[in-house]
């Protein structure tokens, strides 16, 4: 299930296509990913790791 991130929350857009990321929860992981299916830009961790996403997408 993909969840939109609140527009007031500071998070960088995808550096590849410029789209605002979404959050996806799986059984034991949270993934911040670009909603563009051809992009495949993502960060996965046990928590929603926004600092890692922002570091990867300056």
Steps between C-alpha positions, in 0.01 A plus 500: 500500500642836398445806715538860381732712713342812647589800277604701809764240592849599375628230266695534176349402167651218298825613339433292188148606403410778748188335643416514872559158661248276673536255790430129468476257789580131464508234767817618675620801299407857414600620155511856373474478124428694187146426378622494138522125419790543257715699746570239773658759734440383859632473857395209726551460874328381818386862550391772258852625431443853368862615564630217277254596224596868522872410490444283190284768331660840564 
